[in-house]
Amino acid sequence: MADAPKKQASTASEEDIHENKLWAAIGYLGILFLIPLLGKKDSPYAQYHGKQGFVLFIAWVVLGFISWIPILGWIVGLLGTIGLFIIWLFGIMNVLGGRMEPLPLIGQYADQLKF
């Protein structure tokens, strides 16, 4: 069977991607995911990456709470931090490359958000 193209939550025009790369990248900087979500409602590209950034932010918060647990939480926190940093890099590379691909492991949850 031939490889099917990856499903994208929505599509964005080349003009939208070009004009909103900075807004989309800001979406991956912690709580700043709110900026593209609230400030660029007319841009599918910025909205997509804002939602991906939101899910990544929630993962960081959950990991922060887990890392408070002595010993096992510290280990999970360290490994999780490395993993989330790598996922964050994927997000930034997607933005700079003009792609709307879900983040590994957690990006599928952003597609389910309806705001």
N, C-alpha and C positions, 0 to 999 in steps of 0.2 A: 504494500500500500504506500502511496506517495506521502511524503510529509505534508501535513496540513499546516497552513500558516497559523501563527499564534493568534489567539483571539484577543482583540483589543476592546476595552470598554467603550470607547468612542474614537472617532477619528478627528483629526485636526488638519486644517489647511496648512500649506507651506507658509503662507503669510502669518497665520496664527502662531505657528512654531517659531518663526523668525522673530516676531515682535514680542513674544512672551517667554523666551528662554530664561531670562533673568528672574522673572516672576516665578517660573516653575522651579528654578534652582533654589530660590529662597524657601520654597516649601519643604526642603530637606534640612533646614537649619532649626531643629527643635520646635519650640512653640511658634516660630514664625510661619509654620504651615498655615496659620490663620490668614496671613497676608494674601496669598493667591486665592484661598477659598472665599474670602470676603471681598477682596479688592478686584478680582478678575472673574466675575461670574459669567462674563460673555466669552471667555476663552476656554474651550474644551481642553486645550493643552495644559494650561495653568491649573485648571480644576483637577485634572487627572493626577498631576504630580503633587498637588496640594493634598489630595486624598491619600496618595501613597505616603507622603510625609507624615500625615496624621497617624496612619497605622504604624509607621516606624516609631513615631514619638510615643505612642501607647506601649509599644514593645519595650522601649527604653525605660519607661516608668515602671512597668511590671518587673523588668530585670532589676531595677534599682531596689524595689521592695524585696525581691528574692535575695539580693546580695546582702541584706541585713542579717540573714540567718547565718549563724556561726559555722564555719568550716565548709559544709556542703554548699551553702549559699554563696560563700566566697568563691568557691571553685566554679560553680555555675555562673556566677556573676562575671568572673574573669573570662571564661570561655564564651559566654553570651555577649560580652562587650566586644570581643574580637569578631564574633559572627555578625553582630549588628553593624559594626564598622564596615565590614566587607559588603553587607547588604546596602549600607548607605552609599558606598562607592559605586555600586551598581546603579543606584538611583541617580547620582550625579552624572555618571557616564551616559545614562539614558537621556537625561535632559540635554546635555551638551551634544549628543548625537541626534537629537530631534526624534527620538523614539518614544512610543507610548507602550512600554512593555511592563508587566507587573514585576515587582521586586520578588526575588527568590524567597520562598517559604511563607512570606506574610502578605505579599501583594494581592493575592486573591481576595483577601478580606476588604480591601479598598474598593474593589469592583462592586461590592454589595452595599456600599454607602449611598444613601439617597439624599444628600444635601448639597 
